[in-house]
């Protein structure tokens, strides 16, 4: 499934694609199974590609820049009950 995240012509043309619904993610805040993994990209920066991981009941827990740069964003704290 492909979707548009936001669209302001020439400014923000972010898109995403669901790659998997059964990944795992390990970050300082915890470990999750059955994680949603997406591929995020924009035509405005064609070399930039990110994989994002979303845990049920939490939201985004991990972002990895896989091309066009380097970076890793991890969830380290969460206000609310951990499912």
C-alpha positions in Angstrom: 0.0 0.0 0.0 1.3 3.4 -1.0 0.1 6.7 0.5 0.8 10.4 0.5 1.8 11.8 3.9 1.7 15.5 2.9 1.6 17.5 -0.3 2.5 21.1 -0.8 3.8 21.2 -4.4 7.5 21.9 -4.5 7.8 22.1 -0.7 6.6 18.9 0.8 5.8 15.8 -1.3 6.3 13.0 1.2 5.1 9.6 0.4 5.2 6.2 2.1 4.7 2.5 1.4 3.9 -0.2 3.9 6.6 -2.9 3.6 5.7 -5.2 6.5 3.4 -5.7 9.4 5.4 -8.3 11.3 8.8 -6.8 12.0 10.5 -6.4 15.4 12.0 -3.2 16.9 14.4 -2.8 19.8 15.0 0.7 21.2 16.0 2.0 24.6 12.3 2.2 25.7 11.5 -1.4 24.9 11.1 -4.3 22.4 8.0 -4.9 20.2 6.9 -7.7 17.9 4.4 -7.3 15.0 5.7 -3.8 14.2 4.6 -1.9 11.1 7.5 -1.0 8.8 7.2 1.7 6.2 9.4 3.1 3.4 9.3 6.9 3.4 10.5 9.0 0.6 10.0 12.3 -1.4 10.5 13.1 -5.0 12.1 16.4 -3.9 15.0 14.5 -2.4 15.1 11.3 -4.5 18.3 9.9 -2.9 16.8 10.1 0.6 15.1 6.9 1.9 13.9 6.1 5.5 12.4 3.1 7.1 10.1 3.8 9.9 8.8 1.4 12.5 5.5 1.8 14.4 4.4 -0.2 17.5 0.8 -0.8 18.2 -0.5 1.5 21.0 2.7 3.6 21.0 3.3 5.0 17.5 6.7 5.6 15.9 9.5 3.9 17.8 12.4 3.8 15.3 13.5 5.6 12.2 16.5 4.5 10.1 17.9 6.6 7.2 18.9 3.9 4.7 20.1 6.0 1.8 20.9 9.7 1.1 22.4 10.2 4.5 22.7 8.5 7.8 20.7 8.6 11.0 18.8 6.7 13.6 16.0 8.0 15.8 14.9 5.8 18.7 12.1 6.1 21.3 13.7 6.6 24.7 10.7 7.6 26.7 6.9 7.6 26.5 4.3 9.2 28.6 1.5 6.8 29.1 1.0 3.1 29.8 3.1 0.6 27.8 0.8 -2.0 26.2 
